[in-house]
Amino acid sequence: MSPEGFRLGVSHDPAVLALDSAVLLESFTQTYVLADGFARIETAEAGFAVAILSSAATPIVLPPGDHSFARASYRFVGTGRAGDKLQTVIELTERLSVEGEPAPPRFQPRDVLPCEITKLPLELRIGPDWWIRGDSNGDGKPDISDAIVTLQHLFLGGTVDCARAMDVNLDGKVDISDPISLLAHLFTGGPTPAPPFPDCGAGEETLECAKFPCPAV
């Protein structure tokens, strides 16, 4: 078999992991994909799919061996208590598509992809009760969007997963002074919020935090 391209989908459990990004590696596409070929990658809630053809007219044969062609970044979104272990898996799938076309694991032309490893079992341990002060929306970085989320919570209502992350000024309550304190730090050189900031960490707080998406380990 002389593979000239391939398709595949990689899936995960979205109840445990969120796919933050999936990108093709330029080091692979620049050497393997010619001007009349193509390289596509699409993400979905449950994974990402790839379709690559080296060339329509003069395809390059993919040699045997290990090849790195994409990089994916995941974020732990499962729930549980500190110390709990969660079992999950990242694996090849038949259920994803690229540009509306199914992307089952196949070499061109339609041979089954002979991967030694078709699934990667993972055991994730939930770390301590970590969170980030000021990161109201839980995206891993305190910024202006967090001040907006706090203001929306204060004036439009709605529940939040981690009230303590909104307490920027460490006064034990969430009010308008918290987004003001965050904006002052971000834009006018105001005081740096107390730890944990700007990265995940532990901190004594009286406000509740049912869930915060710091990485599992």
C-alpha positions in Angstrom: 0.0 0.0 0.0 1.3 3.5 -0.9 -0.8 6.0 0.9 -1.2 9.4 -0.7 -3.6 10.9 1.8 -5.8 10.0 4.7 -8.9 10.9 6.7 -9.7 10.4 10.3 -11.8 11.5 13.2 -10.7 11.7 16.8 -13.4 11.8 19.5 -13.6 12.4 23.2 -16.3 12.6 25.9 -17.5 16.2 26.1 -18.8 15.6 29.6 -15.2 15.2 30.8 -13.1 17.1 28.3 -13.6 20.2 26.2 -11.6 20.6 23.0 -10.0 24.0 23.2 -8.2 23.8 19.8 -7.1 21.4 17.1 -4.6 22.6 14.4 -2.7 21.0 11.6 1.1 21.2 12.0 2.8 23.3 9.4 5.9 21.1 9.6 3.8 18.3 8.1 1.6 20.1 5.6 4.5 22.1 4.2 6.5 19.0 3.3 3.6 16.6 2.4 0.8 18.8 0.9 1.5 20.3 -2.5 -0.2 23.2 -4.2 -2.9 20.9 -5.8 -3.5 19.0 -2.6 -5.5 19.9 0.4 -5.4 19.8 4.2 -8.5 20.3 6.2 -9.4 20.1 9.9 -12.7 20.8 11.6 -13.7 20.7 15.2 -16.9 19.7 16.9 -18.1 19.3 20.4 -17.1 15.7 20.5 -13.8 15.8 18.6 -12.0 16.9 15.5 -11.7 15.5 11.9 -8.9 15.7 9.4 -8.7 15.2 5.7 -5.4 15.4 3.8 -4.4 14.7 0.2 -0.8 15.3 -0.8 -1.5 16.1 -4.4 -4.1 15.4 -7.1 -1.6 15.0 -9.9 1.7 14.0 -8.3 1.0 12.6 -4.8 3.7 12.1 -2.3 3.7 8.7 -0.7 3.5 8.7 3.1 6.4 6.5 4.3 5.9 3.9 7.1 6.6 5.2 10.6 5.3 7.7 13.1 4.0 11.0 11.7 2.8 14.1 13.7 0.3 16.1 11.6 -2.0 17.8 14.2 -2.0 19.1 17.7 -5.1 19.2 20.0 -5.5 20.9 23.3 -8.1 19.7 25.8 -9.6 21.2 29.0 -11.0 19.2 31.9 -14.7 20.1 32.4 -15.8 17.1 34.5 -17.2 17.4 37.9 -16.3 15.7 41.2 -14.4 16.2 44.4 -10.7 16.8 44.9 -8.9 13.5 44.7 -11.6 11.7 42.6 -10.4 9.8 39.5 -12.2 9.8 36.3 -11.8 7.4 33.4 -12.1 8.6 29.9 -10.8 7.9 26.4 -9.7 9.7 23.3 -10.1 7.5 20.2 -10.5 7.2 16.5 -14.1 7.5 15.4 -16.3 7.0 12.3 -18.8 9.7 13.3 -17.1 13.0 12.4 -17.0 14.8 9.1 -14.9 17.4 7.2 -16.8 19.9 5.0 -19.9 17.8 5.2 -18.2 14.6 4.1 -17.7 11.7 6.5 -14.2 11.3 7.7 -13.8 7.7 8.9 -10.2 6.5 9.6 -9.0 5.7 6.1 -5.9 5.9 3.9 -6.5 6.9 0.3 -8.0 5.1 -1.5 -10.3 3.8 1.2 -8.0 1.4 3.0 -8.5 0.9 6.7 -6.1 3.0 8.6 -3.5 0.6 10.2 -2.9 2.5 13.4 -1.2 0.6 16.2 -3.1 2.6 18.8 -6.7 3.4 18.0 -7.7 4.7 21.5 -5.9 6.4 24.3 -7.4 5.6 27.8 -6.9 8.4 30.3 -7.2 8.4 34.1 -7.7 12.0 35.3 -7.4 12.9 39.0 -9.3 16.0 40.1 -6.9 18.2 41.9 -7.4 20.4 44.9 -10.2 23.0 45.1 -8.4 25.3 42.6 -9.8 28.4 40.9 -8.7 31.8 39.6 -9.7 35.0 41.2 -11.4 37.4 38.7 -12.0 34.6 36.1 -15.8 34.8 36.3 -16.4 32.9 33.0 -13.9 30.2 33.8 -11.9 30.4 30.5 -8.6 30.3 32.3 -7.6 34.0 31.9 -9.0 37.0 33.8 -9.8 39.8 31.3 -12.5 42.3 30.4 -14.9 39.5 29.5 -15.0 38.5 33.2 -15.9 42.0 34.3 -18.8 41.8 31.8 -19.9 38.4 33.1 -19.9 39.7 36.7 -21.9 42.8 35.7 -24.4 40.6 33.9 -24.8 38.4 37.0 -25.3 41.4 39.3 -27.8 43.2 37.2 -29.5 40.6 35.0 -29.5 37.7 37.4 -28.7 34.1 36.8 -26.7 31.4 38.6 -22.9 31.0 38.5 -20.7 28.0 39.0 -18.0 29.8 41.1 -19.0 32.9 43.0 -15.7 33.2 44.8 -13.9 33.8 41.4 -15.9 37.0 41.1 -14.7 38.3 44.5 -11.8 40.3 43.0 -11.2 42.7 46.0 -11.4 40.0 48.6 -14.1 41.5 50.7 -16.2 38.3 51.0 -19.1 39.4 48.7 -19.7 40.0 45.0 -20.8 43.5 44.1 -20.0 46.2 41.5 -16.7 47.0 43.2 -15.3 43.6 42.0 -15.5 44.2 38.2 -14.3 47.8 38.9 -11.2 46.4 40.7 -10.5 43.9 37.9 -10.8 46.6 35.2 -8.6 49.0 37.3 -5.9 46.3 37.4 -6.1 45.5 33.8 -6.1 49.0 32.3 -5.0 51.6 34.9 -2.3 49.8 36.9 -4.6 49.1 39.9 -3.6 46.6 42.6 -3.0 43.0 41.6 -5.8 40.8 42.9 -5.0 38.4 45.7 -4.0 34.8 44.9 -5.0 32.7 43.2 -4.3 35.0 40.3 -3.7 34.9 37.4 -3.3 31.2 37.4 -5.2 28.3 39.1 -4.5 27.9 42.7 -6.0 27.5 46.2 -7.3 30.3 48.3 -9.3 30.6 51.5 -12.8 31.9 50.7 -16.3 31.9 52.2 -18.1 32.2 48.9 -19.1 29.0 47.2 -17.5 27.4 44.1 -19.4 24.4 42.9 -17.2 23.9 39.8 -14.2 25.6 38.2 -12.4 24.2 35.1 -8.8 24.1 36.4 -6.9 21.3 34.7 -7.1 17.8 36.0 -3.7 16.1 36.5 
